[in-house]
Amino acid sequence: MLEKIRTIKWKTAVNMGIWFYTLTLLLHVLILCGVIPFTIVNGGRSQDFETQVPISILNIIISLIGGIFTLIIGGNLLNHKKGITVVCWFFVALWVFGFVQQLVGTTFERLFCSILLLLGVIANLRMAIEKNSEH
């Protein structure tokens, strides 16, 4: 499977990552603005909007960090060293966990959020398995 993932071009993986983080940011901004009801995210477990706000804010912060990280390594501003690989694997684990949660969540999460998270898993996995700094 990793060999199949490795066939994805580096630039494609970076673009997928940027789209993933952008769409995730947009999703949570729309939740905070009330455009997407908070009752159809977080597995429908948020009792009220005030409960959902910190969850969405945390997701925005994580997405900003992930997006900036993706832009930095995608722009070859850092050599692909072990520390970067560790961060990439952290994001892979985080998004795989999120993907599983979406599959057991609400219909909106199963139909939309799971696909969005799969995009993030594939993009971050491709970046994590990069073997050299020449992309």
MDTraj code that builds the backbone (N, CA, C; nanometers):
import mdtraj as md
import numpy as np

residues = "MET LEU GLU LYS ILE ARG THR ILE LYS TRP LYS THR ALA VAL ASN MET GLY ILE TRP PHE TYR THR LEU THR LEU LEU LEU HIS VAL LEU ILE LEU CYS GLY VAL ILE PRO PHE THR ILE VAL ASN GLY GLY ARG SER GLN ASP PHE GLU THR GLN VAL PRO ILE SER ILE LEU ASN ILE ILE ILE SER LEU ILE GLY GLY ILE PHE THR LEU ILE ILE GLY GLY ASN LEU LEU ASN HIS LYS LYS GLY ILE THR VAL VAL CYS TRP PHE PHE VAL ALA LEU TRP VAL PHE GLY PHE VAL GLN GLN LEU VAL GLY THR THR PHE GLU ARG LEU PHE CYS SER ILE LEU LEU LEU LEU GLY VAL ILE ALA ASN LEU ARG MET ALA ILE GLU LYS ASN SER GLU HIS".split()
xyz = np.array([
    [0.0815, -0.1188, 0.0000],
    [0.0000, 0.0000, 0.0000],
    [0.0863, 0.1259, 0.0000],
    [0.1957, 0.1257, 0.0775],
    [0.2812, 0.2435, 0.0821],
    [0.3421, 0.2734, -0.0538],
    [0.3696, 0.1692, -0.1315],
    [0.4239, 0.1924, -0.2657],
    [0.3200, 0.2630, -0.3537],
    [0.1938, 0.2272, -0.3389],
    [0.0865, 0.2963, -0.4130],
    [0.0786, 0.4427, -0.3712],
    [0.0870, 0.4673, -0.2414],
    [0.0831, 0.6055, -0.1905],
    [0.2047, 0.6819, -0.2419],
    [0.3191, 0.6169, -0.2473],
    [0.4415, 0.6830, -0.2925],
    [0.4337, 0.7242, -0.4391],
    [0.3435, 0.6636, -0.5172],
    [0.3302, 0.7019, -0.6584],
    [0.2620, 0.8385, -0.6742],
    [0.2000, 0.8864, -0.5684],
    [0.1414, 1.0211, -0.5726],
    [0.2564, 1.1205, -0.5737],
    [0.2534, 1.2116, -0.6671],
    [0.3605, 1.3109, -0.6757],
    [0.3597, 1.3981, -0.5512],
    [0.4803, 1.4411, -0.5119],
    [0.4968, 1.5252, -0.3931],
    [0.4073, 1.6494, -0.4019],
    [0.4117, 1.7179, -0.5141],
    [0.3342, 1.8414, -0.5310],
    [0.1840, 1.8134, -0.5193],
    [0.1402, 1.7006, -0.5721],
    [-0.0009, 1.6619, -0.5604],
    [-0.0379, 1.6404, -0.4145],
    [0.0487, 1.5726, -0.3399],
    [0.0225, 1.5480, -0.1977],
    [0.0157, 1.6791, -0.1205],
    [0.1064, 1.7711, -0.1515],
    [0.1052, 1.9017, -0.0846],
    [-0.0237, 1.9757, -0.1180],
    [-0.0633, 1.9748, -0.2444],
    [-0.1888, 2.0404, -0.2831],
    [-0.3095, 1.9761, -0.2152],
    [-0.3087, 1.8437, -0.2064],
    [-0.4166, 1.7741, -0.1351],
    [-0.4197, 1.8175, 0.0111],
    [-0.3019, 1.8280, 0.0722],
    [-0.2939, 1.8718, 0.2119],
    [-0.3460, 2.0133, 0.2292],
    [-0.3090, 2.1014, 0.1389],
    [-0.3560, 2.2403, 0.1472],
    [-0.5078, 2.2460, 0.1322],
    [-0.5616, 2.1698, 0.0371],
    [-0.7082, 2.1655, 0.0216],
    [-0.7748, 2.1084, 0.1464],
    [-0.7157, 2.0024, 0.2005],
    [-0.7715, 1.9413, 0.3213],
    [-0.7794, 2.0427, 0.4353],
    [-0.6680, 2.1101, 0.4616],
    [-0.6669, 2.2054, 0.5732],
    [-0.7568, 2.3252, 0.5448],
    [-0.7617, 2.3704, 0.4214],
    [-0.8490, 2.4823, 0.3857],
    [-0.9963, 2.4457, 0.4052],
    [-1.0348, 2.3289, 0.3570],
    [-1.1748, 2.2857, 0.3711],
    [-1.2115, 2.2584, 0.5167],
    [-1.1160, 2.2061, 0.5929],
    [-1.1414, 2.1828, 0.7348],
    [-1.1610, 2.3155, 0.8079],
    [-1.0760, 2.4126, 0.7771],
    [-1.0933, 2.5471, 0.8354],
    [-1.2299, 2.6041, 0.7986],
    [-1.2646, 2.5944, 0.6709],
    [-1.3937, 2.6459, 0.6246],
    [-1.5095, 2.5763, 0.6963],
    [-1.5011, 2.4460, 0.7107],
    [-1.6052, 2.3698, 0.7799],
    [-1.6282, 2.4247, 0.9204],
    [-1.5205, 2.4455, 0.9941],
    [-1.5366, 2.4894, 1.1328],
    [-1.5764, 2.6371, 1.1431],
    [-1.5346, 2.7177, 1.0481],
    [-1.5822, 2.8564, 1.0451],
    [-1.7324, 2.8577, 1.0181],
    [-1.7786, 2.7732, 0.9260],
    [-1.9214, 2.7658, 0.8968],
    [-2.0013, 2.7144, 1.0167],
    [-1.9424, 2.6252, 1.0945],
    [-2.0087, 2.5785, 1.2168],
    [-2.0184, 2.6938, 1.3165],
    [-1.9085, 2.7666, 1.3342],
    [-1.9081, 2.8782, 1.4295],
    [-2.0022, 2.9906, 1.3862],
    [-2.0209, 3.0067, 1.2554],
    [-2.1124, 3.1102, 1.2035],
    [-2.2578, 3.0633, 1.2031],
    [-2.2807, 2.9361, 1.2334],
    [-2.4166, 2.8835, 1.2379],
    [-2.4705, 2.8378, 1.1039],
    [-2.3889, 2.8406, 0.9996],
    [-2.4332, 2.7956, 0.8679],
    [-2.4502, 2.6436, 0.8674],
    [-2.3564, 2.5733, 0.9290],
    [-2.3678, 2.4281, 0.9475],
    [-2.4091, 2.4059, 1.0921],
    [-2.5212, 2.3378, 1.1139],
    [-2.5685, 2.3170, 1.2517],
    [-2.4697, 2.2347, 1.3342],
    [-2.4445, 2.2781, 1.4553],
    [-2.3508, 2.2058, 1.5433],
    [-2.4024, 2.0670, 1.5781],
    [-2.5311, 2.0434, 1.5590],
    [-2.5913, 1.9143, 1.5944],
    [-2.5541, 1.8023, 1.4978],
    [-2.4988, 1.8376, 1.3797],
    [-2.4649, 1.7322, 1.2832],
    [-2.3145, 1.7032, 1.2806],
    [-2.2391, 1.7658, 1.3718],
    [-2.0962, 1.7377, 1.3836],
    [-2.0684, 1.6878, 1.5252],
    [-1.9460, 1.6432, 1.5483],
    [-1.9075, 1.5921, 1.6797],
    [-1.9958, 1.4749, 1.7217],
    [-2.0380, 1.3975, 1.6236],
    [-2.1220, 1.2811, 1.6511],
    [-2.2569, 1.3179, 1.7085],
    [-2.2953, 1.4460, 1.6964],
    [-2.4214, 1.4924, 1.7528],
    [-2.4198, 1.5000, 1.9045],
    [-2.2989, 1.4947, 1.9645],
    [-2.2875, 1.4898, 2.1102],
    [-2.2877, 1.6270, 2.1768],
    [-2.2639, 1.7336, 2.1010],
    [-2.2632, 1.8668, 2.1636],
    [-2.4043, 1.9025, 2.2074],
    [-2.4185, 1.9277, 2.3369],
    [-2.5494, 1.9581, 2.3936],
    [-2.6017, 2.0948, 2.3503],
    [-2.5085, 2.1870, 2.3324],
    [-2.5459, 2.3219, 2.2902],
    [-2.4293, 2.3826, 2.2136],
    [-2.4536, 2.4991, 2.1558],
    [-2.3523, 2.5653, 2.0733],
    [-2.2273, 2.5976, 2.1546],
    [-2.2445, 2.6364, 2.2803],
    [-2.1308, 2.6713, 2.3651],
    [-2.0374, 2.5528, 2.3866],
    [-2.0894, 2.4333, 2.3820],
    [-2.0071, 2.3131, 2.3943],
    [-1.9265, 2.2898, 2.2671],
    [-1.9855, 2.3240, 2.1528],
    [-1.9195, 2.3009, 2.0240],
    [-1.8111, 2.4046, 1.9953],
    [-1.8245, 2.5252, 2.0469],
    [-1.7296, 2.6335, 2.0151],
    [-1.5845, 2.5954, 2.0442],
    [-1.5492, 2.5485, 2.1644],
    [-1.4079, 2.5147, 2.1873],
    [-1.3580, 2.4001, 2.0991],
    [-1.4449, 2.3078, 2.0642],
    [-1.4062, 2.1972, 1.9766],
    [-1.3714, 2.2510, 1.8383],
    [-1.4552, 2.3397, 1.7862],
    [-1.4286, 2.3978, 1.6543],
    [-1.3057, 2.4871, 1.6575],
    [-1.2881, 2.5624, 1.7638],
    [-1.1696, 2.6488, 1.7750],
    [-1.0428, 2.5646, 1.7793],
    [-1.0443, 2.4561, 1.8552],
    [-0.9283, 2.3666, 1.8605],
    [-0.8985, 2.3080, 1.7226],
    [-1.0037, 2.2675, 1.6514],
    [-0.9845, 2.2139, 1.5172],
    [-0.9301, 2.3199, 1.4219],
    [-0.9717, 2.4439, 1.4380],
    [-0.9190, 2.5531, 1.3557],
    [-0.7701, 2.5714, 1.3842],
    [-0.7330, 2.5703, 1.5100],
    [-0.5916, 2.5874, 1.5477],
    [-0.5067, 2.4730, 1.4915],
    [-0.5527, 2.3496, 1.5092],
    [-0.4792, 2.2342, 1.4567],
    [-0.4683, 2.2425, 1.3045],
    [-0.5761, 2.2839, 1.2385],
    [-0.5744, 2.2954, 1.0926],
    [-0.4816, 2.4070, 1.0459],
    [-0.4773, 2.5161, 1.1191],
    [-0.3836, 2.6234, 1.0844],
    [-0.2393, 2.5754, 1.0975],
    [-0.2106, 2.5063, 1.2068],
    [-0.0754, 2.4525, 1.2268],
    [-0.0416, 2.3529, 1.1155],
    [-0.1330, 2.2617, 1.0874],
    [-0.1099, 2.1629, 0.9815],
    [-0.0956, 2.2277, 0.8453],
    [-0.1772, 2.3269, 0.8169],
    [-0.1695, 2.3959, 0.6885],
    [-0.0387, 2.4712, 0.6717],
    [0.0028, 2.5418, 0.7755],
    [0.1306, 2.6147, 0.7704],
    [0.2458, 2.5166, 0.7557],
    [0.2418, 2.4079, 0.8321],
    [0.3446, 2.3039, 0.8219],
    [0.3507, 2.2490, 0.6793],
    [0.2350, 2.2217, 0.6197],
    [0.2296, 2.1690, 0.4837],
    [0.2872, 2.2687, 0.3840],
    [0.2527, 2.3951, 0.4001],
    [0.3079, 2.4976, 0.3116],
    [0.4597, 2.5059, 0.3240],
    [0.5098, 2.4967, 0.4462],
    [0.6550, 2.5072, 0.4679],
    [0.7281, 2.3890, 0.4054],
    [0.6834, 2.2670, 0.4348],
    [0.7568, 2.1523, 0.3777],
    [0.7273, 2.1383, 0.2288],
    [0.6117, 2.1817, 0.1858],
    [0.5783, 2.1756, 0.0435],
    [0.6575, 2.2745, -0.0390],
    [0.6963, 2.3846, 0.0223],
    [0.7747, 2.4850, -0.0470],
    [0.9234, 2.4610, -0.0370],
    [0.9606, 2.3431, 0.0122],
    [1.1013, 2.3076, 0.0290],
    [1.1766, 2.4089, 0.1144],
    [1.1066, 2.4703, 0.2088],
    [1.1716, 2.5656, 0.2967],
    [1.2499, 2.4946, 0.4073],
    [1.2227, 2.3673, 0.4253],
    [1.2961, 2.2843, 0.5215],
    [1.3377, 2.1558, 0.4509],
    [1.4540, 2.1054, 0.4840],
    [1.4913, 1.9737, 0.4332],
    [1.4053, 1.8699, 0.5026],
    [1.3798, 1.7621, 0.4334],
    [1.2942, 1.6563, 0.4889],
    [1.3770, 1.5733, 0.5861],
    [1.3734, 1.6107, 0.7106],
    [1.4518, 1.5437, 0.8131],
    [1.3597, 1.4612, 0.9023],
    [1.4223, 1.3889, 0.9940],
    [1.3478, 1.2970, 1.0808],
    [1.2377, 1.3676, 1.1604],
    [1.2653, 1.4867, 1.2129],
    [1.1645, 1.5592, 1.2901],
    [1.0406, 1.5910, 1.2087],
    [1.0607, 1.6264, 1.0835],
    [0.9476, 1.6559, 0.9949],
    [0.8677, 1.5289, 0.9700],
    [0.9385, 1.4180, 0.9514],
    [0.8705, 1.2901, 0.9310],
    [0.7859, 1.2546, 1.0524],
    [0.8375, 1.2783, 1.1713],
    [0.7626, 1.2503, 1.2947],
    [0.6338, 1.3337, 1.2981],
    [0.6441, 1.4610, 1.2637],
    [0.5256, 1.5478, 1.2626],
    [0.4250, 1.4969, 1.1590],
    [0.4736, 1.4591, 1.0420],
    [0.3834, 1.4048, 0.9388],
    [0.3109, 1.2803, 0.9897],
    [0.3851, 1.1903, 1.0560],
    [0.3223, 1.0694, 1.1098],
    [0.2233, 1.1025, 1.2214],
    [0.2519, 1.2066, 1.2999],
    [0.1563, 1.2501, 1.4011],
    [0.0247, 1.2898, 1.3345],
    [0.0341, 1.3682, 1.2258],
    [-0.0873, 1.4097, 1.1551],
    [-0.1582, 1.2901, 1.0919],
    [-0.0833, 1.1937, 1.0412],
    [-0.1453, 1.0725, 0.9863],
    [-0.2271, 1.0037, 1.0953],
    [-0.1656, 0.9838, 1.2116],
    [-0.2358, 0.9169, 1.3223],
    [-0.3585, 0.9971, 1.3662],
    [-0.3429, 1.1268, 1.3773],
    [-0.4540, 1.2128, 1.4187],
    [-0.5700, 1.2033, 1.3211],
    [-0.5400, 1.2106, 1.1916],
    [-0.6483, 1.2096, 1.0922],
    [-0.7066, 1.0705, 1.0730],
    [-0.6289, 0.9636, 1.0937],
    [-0.6864, 0.8280, 1.0894],
    [-0.7852, 0.8123, 1.2047],
    [-0.7457, 0.8591, 1.3238],
    [-0.8365, 0.8540, 1.4388],
    [-0.9638, 0.9329, 1.4087],
    [-0.9487, 1.0517, 1.3524],
    [-1.0650, 1.1337, 1.3158],
    [-1.1510, 1.0660, 1.2110],
    [-1.0871, 1.0004, 1.1147],
    [-1.1602, 0.9296, 1.0089],
    [-1.2495, 0.8214, 1.0686],
    [-1.1943, 0.7439, 1.1601],
    [-1.2725, 0.6373, 1.2249],
    [-1.3902, 0.6979, 1.3018],
    [-1.3653, 0.8085, 1.3714],
    [-1.4736, 0.8740, 1.4445],
    [-1.5847, 0.9206, 1.3498],
    [-1.5469, 0.9707, 1.2329],
    [-1.6467, 1.0187, 1.1376],
    [-1.7334, 0.9047, 1.0853],
    [-1.6735, 0.7882, 1.0697],
    [-1.7489, 0.6726, 1.0187],
    [-1.8576, 0.6275, 1.1143],
    [-1.8429, 0.6568, 1.2438],
    [-1.9458, 0.6190, 1.3410],
    [-2.0266, 0.7409, 1.3864],
    [-2.0106, 0.8518, 1.3163],
    [-2.0784, 0.9759, 1.3534],
    [-2.2124, 0.9922, 1.2834],
    [-2.2496, 1.1169, 1.2659],
    [-2.3765, 1.1504, 1.2016],
    [-2.3689, 1.1228, 1.0515],
    [-2.4819, 1.1286, 0.9847],
    [-2.4851, 1.1075, 0.8395],
    [-2.3955, 1.2091, 0.7688],
    [-2.3995, 1.3349, 0.8092],
    [-2.3139, 1.4385, 0.7510],
    [-2.1664, 1.4021, 0.7671],
    [-2.1308, 1.3516, 0.8827],
    [-1.9919, 1.3138, 0.9072],
    [-1.9505, 1.1940, 0.8214],
    [-2.0402, 1.0964, 0.8097],
    [-2.0080, 0.9786, 0.7283],
    [-1.9969, 1.0139, 0.5801],
    [-2.0853, 1.1009, 0.5309],
    [-2.0897, 1.1306, 0.3884],
    [-1.9932, 1.2405, 0.3447],
    [-1.9627, 1.3352, 0.4316],
    [-1.8764, 1.4463, 0.3931],
    [-1.7447, 1.4483, 0.4704],
    [-1.7537, 1.4513, 0.6016],
    [-1.6325, 1.4668, 0.6838],
    [-1.5370, 1.3500, 0.6691],
    [-1.5897, 1.2283, 0.6549],
    [-1.5009, 1.1123, 0.6399],
    [-1.4207, 1.1219, 0.5101],
    [-1.4828, 1.1691, 0.4036],
    [-1.4117, 1.1851, 0.2762],
    [-1.3062, 1.2944, 0.2885],
    [-1.3422, 1.4023, 0.3557],
    [-1.2466, 1.5103, 0.3791],
    [-1.1266, 1.4595, 0.4594],
    [-1.1528, 1.3837, 0.5639],
    [-1.0436, 1.3295, 0.6447],
    [-0.9605, 1.2275, 0.5687],
    [-1.0224, 1.1516, 0.4815],
    [-0.9466, 1.0570, 0.3990],
    [-0.8476, 1.1326, 0.3102],
    [-0.8882, 1.2462, 0.2582],
    [-0.7981, 1.3316, 0.1814],
    [-0.6779, 1.3728, 0.2667],
    [-0.7035, 1.4113, 0.3910],
    [-0.5961, 1.4493, 0.4820],
    [-0.5048, 1.3330, 0.5171],
    [-0.5623, 1.2160, 0.5368],
    [-0.4817, 1.0967, 0.5684],
    [-0.3883, 1.0659, 0.4526],
    [-0.4413, 1.0624, 0.3310],
    [-0.3597, 1.0276, 0.2146],
    [-0.2499, 1.1317, 0.1933],
    [-0.2848, 1.2600, 0.2015],
    [-0.1853, 1.3660, 0.1803],
    [-0.0741, 1.3579, 0.2839],
    [-0.1112, 1.3466, 0.4105],
    [-0.0096, 1.3421, 0.5157],
    [0.0699, 1.2124, 0.5129],
    [0.0064, 1.1026, 0.4762],
    [0.0785, 0.9762, 0.4641],
    [0.1822, 0.9862, 0.3527],
    [0.1446, 1.0446, 0.2411],
    [0.2409, 1.0602, 0.1301],
    [0.3598, 1.1457, 0.1738],
    [0.3337, 1.2519, 0.2474],
    [0.4431, 1.3370, 0.2940],
    [0.5277, 1.2645, 0.3993],
    [0.4660, 1.1806, 0.4809],
    [0.5375, 1.1085, 0.5865],
    [0.6336, 1.0052, 0.5299],
    [0.6000, 0.9453, 0.4171],
    [0.6850, 0.8385, 0.3644],
    [0.7885, 0.8890, 0.2644],
    [0.8011, 1.0204, 0.2503],
    [0.9029, 1.0774, 0.1624],
    [1.0399, 1.0311, 0.2085],
    [1.1212, 0.9847, 0.1167],
    [1.2513, 0.9283, 0.1529],
    [1.3644, 1.0280, 0.1424],
    [1.3489, 1.1338, 0.0629],
    [1.4585, 1.2286, 0.0494],
    [1.4060, 1.3715, 0.0445],
    [1.4963, 1.4663, 0.0421],
    [1.4561, 1.6069, 0.0419],
    [1.4386, 1.6611, -0.0991],
    [1.4624, 1.5792, -0.1997],
    [1.4422, 1.6216, -0.3385],
    [1.3021, 1.5791, -0.3805],
    [1.2136, 1.6737, -0.3966],
    [1.0743, 1.6405, -0.4304],
    [1.0576, 1.6602, -0.5779],
])
top = md.Topology()
chain = top.add_chain()
for i, resn in enumerate(residues, 1):
    res = top.add_residue(resn, chain, resSeq=i)
    for name in ("N", "CA", "C"):
        top.add_atom(name, md.element.get_by_symbol(name[0]), res)
traj = md.Trajectory(xyz[None], top)
